[in-house]
């Protein structure tokens, strides 16, 4: 299982906003430059995050993007779901009718356990947790989920 660039870059971008929370908006070009993401792609990601209610845009010469909530109120899972949709390891977990063996499938329980574990980790980490890790001298922030 691989995470797409959409979720990886989206988390990096929103983490930039979390690290500057309360200091005013950040422009797309600044975030893009710091995170080495193209402006055009970042604009698409920010539009999705804005639609999800995770970021707000501020107009004007000193405009840009800010978090719509405090960093402690945004989980990694919120960002992932906004950008990718719900995490589903196999189709039958979301749609049992997909497979005739669903009711008796032992491996389905394995996939459910994996899915629940991944979701649990993503729900347990907030943007504030990541900001704190980066500020506590634990090295550069690791954006891997």
N, C-alpha and C positions, 0 to 999 in steps of 0.2 A: 504494500500500500504506500503510495506516494502522495504527499500533499502538493497541490498545484502552486504555481507562482502567485496565483490570485490570493490565496490565503497566506502564504509566506510574506509576500510583499505588503499585503494589506495590514498584517500584524505589525510589521516593521514601521509602516507609515503611521499607524495610529499610536504606536509606542512613542514615536517622535512627538506627537501632540501631547501625550501623557507626561513626557519628560519636561515639557514646557508649559504644563498646565498652570493656569493663573497668570501667565506672563503675556497674554495676548495671542492673537492668531498667527499662524505660520502659513506662509505662501507655498503653493504647490512646488514652485521652482526650488525653494529652499529644502523642502522635504525630499524632493526628487534628487537633488544634488547630494545631500547627506547620505541617502540610502541607495544611491546609484540605480534609480528606477526612472524610466522615461516619463517625461511630463504627461504625455498623452495617456499612457497606461495608468499612471497615478490618478489622473483626472477621472478615469472610468471607475477606479476603485473607490475614490472619495465620493463619487455620486452614489454608489451602492451603499457605502457606510452612512451617508447622509440620509438616504431613503430608509435605512434601518433605525435611524434615530440615535446613532452613536456619535456622529460629528455634526457640527453646524458650520455654515459658511458665514463669513462676515464680509460685507461689501466695502469698497472704498480703497483708497491708496494704501492704507495700512491693513487691508483686509487679508483674508486667508481662511484657514480652517482652525476650529477649536473643538475640543471634546464637548459633547452635549451633556455629559454626566461626569461626575468625579471619577478619577482613575480607579478608585476602589470599588466603584459600582459597575465596572465593565470587566467581564470575564473573557478569557481567551475564547471560550465557547461562543460568546456573543458575536465576536468578530468572525469566527469560522462559519457560523450558521448564516450570518448576513452575506458572506461572500460565496459560500459553497452550497448552502442549504443544509438540511439535517445530515448528520453522519450516519451512514448505513453501510455496514461492512458487506452484507449480502442482501440481495433483493428480497428474499423470502422473509426477512425480519420486518420489512415494511409492508410487504404484500404476501401474506401466507398462501394465497391462491396461486402464486407464481410457480409453486412446486407441489406436485401431488404427494410427495414424501414428507412434506413439511411437518405434519403431526407426529410422525414417528422418527424424525431425523435426529440422530444423536449429535451430528456435527453442527447442526443449527444452534445448539446450546453453546458450543465453543465460540461460534461467531458472535452470538449475543453477549457472551462474557467479555470478549475482546472489545466489542462496541461499547459496552457499559464502562469498561475500564478506561478507554480512551476518553469517553465523555466525562467521566469522573475527574480525570486529570485536567481536562480543559475547563471544567466548571470550577475547579479548586484554585485556579491561578487567575489573579486579577492583573490589570495593567499596573496598578500600584505595586503589586508584588515584584513585577519586572523592573519598575522604576527603582524600587528599594534595592534590588539586587545590583543594579548598575551603579548606584550611588554608594553602596557599602564597600566599594573597593574590591569586589569579587571579579574584577576583569571586565572585559567587554560583554555586553548583553548577548546572550545566545538566543537567537530568534527561532530556534528549532522547537517544535512542539513535541 
